[in-house]
Amino acid sequence: MSPLKISWKSLTAKPLSSALNMMLIAFGTGILTLLLLASAQIAEKLENNSKDIDLVVGAKGSPLQLILSSIYYIDFPTGNIPLKSAEQLAHSPFVKKAVPLAQGDNYQGVRIVGTDSNFVSVYKLKTSSGKFWKQDFEVTIGAQVASAQKLKIGDQFYGAHGLSGSSDVHKKHAYTVVGILTPQGNVTDNLILTGVPSVWRMHEDHEEEEAAEAGHADDVRPDLQAHHDEKEITALLIQYRSPMSVVMFPRMVNGSTNLQAASPAMESTRLFSLIGVGVDTLRWFALLIMLIAAVSVFVNLYNSLKEKSYDLAIMRTLGASRAKLFTIVILEGILLSLVGTVIGIFLGHAVLQVIGANQESSQARLSGTVFLSSEVYLFAAGLLIGIFASVIPAIQAYRANISKILSKN
């Protein structure tokens, strides 16, 4: 019988002890897998969604909130900014390209974003079918939106006021789907894109309807018209013209206007560092569990060696070499750790898939179906644990005195 079969039968002869050791290793490996996948996907999303955007200009408030709402679409905007101020900044000699964003509505929780053709070029968008919006109330939707909401070219839907919920629906104008984007692997997969004038018109009509329902439309209309003359947008995405802009432009915005400038790179790094504190703590916890698992496997093999020392001695008398006994014990440790590692990796993926399926925001959704090349290191770690835990018992088996063992029995 081969050493591998002997090792496996030895493990299955003690199912409870073997299962406990495997689950300890699986638990530690599962946590490490979960952290590895989540941190890699978050880092990739942060990079993909902001890599071509140098600065975000918006209303005064939290810079991180401005980035989360205008780059990742997972927070509420800090407010609106005057279109006139945004246009002045867009024509600055420091600016290569400026992308307006107008938010305020959603469809089934998916954000409707008013923008222009610069948005298409910055994110390098292409359509898999249909075209990009041109007329008011035409929309081009992300691939994930089309799939999740079962929308196709020519379909119409009504947007709802606010960034979530569907209680306040704009029923006067319906949006028409004219295009579906190819999957981009970034935030645009989960957006509904239209022109900024569509958002303005939708909210102008909404305000007029509210005034009419209140019974004093004539009194309010002049004020509304004055408000309409001063158009607003939510934020402005900036691409710099030159390296000098990095130093000069944010300082100019923050110092000489009522707006604020936030750097996606800086705020994303700060966000990831905050996340990293918890990730590091959990990682050390998982490594501690792995160490405990290694000690547990060692104790199990050490005690097992005492129990089956007579069997090993008999194998020696039947012709088994010292090297074969050494290999059998080493294989027991490796089998325990590798099976536990495989179970742990599977659990890590499964748990992350459940977490992703229950996330409220689709913009930062995590997936357990993603496999990373770095997961190979988890197998290597499992192999090392098995060798580390079994090497001392294996050496003892190698050095065992056959005559002494047999004489005691």
HELIX and SHEET records of a PDB file:
HELIX    1   1 PRO A    3  THR A   12  1                                  10    
HELIX    2   2 PRO A   15  SER A   50  1                                  36    
HELIX    3   3 PRO A   63  ILE A   67  1                                   5    
HELIX    4   4 LEU A   68  TYR A   72  3                                   5    
HELIX    5   5 LEU A   83  ALA A   90  1                                   8    
HELIX    6   6 SER A  117  VAL A  122  1                                   6    
HELIX    7   7 ALA A  143  GLN A  149  1                                   7    
HELIX    8   8 VAL A  187  ASN A  190  5                                   4    
HELIX    9   9 VAL A  196  ALA A  214  1                                  19    
HELIX   10  10 ALA A  217  ASP A  229  1                                  13    
HELIX   11  11 MET A  244  SER A  256  1                                  13    
HELIX   12  12 PRO A  264  GLU A  307  1                                  44    
HELIX   13  13 SER A  309  THR A  317  1                                   9    
HELIX   14  14 ARG A  322  ALA A  357  1                                  36    
HELIX   15  15 SER A  373  GLU A  375  5                                   3    
HELIX   16  16 VAL A  376  ARG A  399  1                                  24    
HELIX   17  17 ILE A  402  LYS A  408  1                                   7    
SHEET    1   A 9 THR A 127  GLY A 130  0                                        
SHEET    2   A 9 TYR A 175  LEU A 181 -1                                        
SHEET    3   A 9 GLU A 138  ILE A 141  1                                        
SHEET    4   A 9 ILE A 192  GLY A 195 -1                                        
SHEET    5   A 9 VAL A 110  THR A 115  1                                        
SHEET    6   A 9 VAL A  95  TYR A 107 -1                                        
SHEET    7   A 9 ALA A 235  TYR A 240 -1                                        
SHEET    8   A 9 LEU A  55  ALA A  59 -1                                        
SHEET    9   A 9 LEU A 259  ALA A 262 -1                                        
SHEET    1   B 2 ILE A  81  PRO A  82  0                                        
SHEET    2   B 2 GLU A 232  ILE A 233 -1                                        
SHEET    1   C 7 THR A 127  GLY A 130  0                                        
SHEET    2   C 7 TYR A 175  LEU A 181 -1                                        
SHEET    3   C 7 GLU A 138  ILE A 141  1                                        
SHEET    4   C 7 ILE A 192  GLY A 195 -1                                        
SHEET    5   C 7 VAL A 110  THR A 115  1                                        
SHEET    6   C 7 VAL A  95  TYR A 107 -1                                        
SHEET    7   C 7 ALA A 160  HIS A 161 -1                                        
SHEET    1   D 3 THR A 127  GLY A 130  0                                        
SHEET    2   D 3 TYR A 175  LEU A 181 -1                                        
SHEET    3   D 3 GLN A 156  PHE A 157 -1                                        
END                                                                             
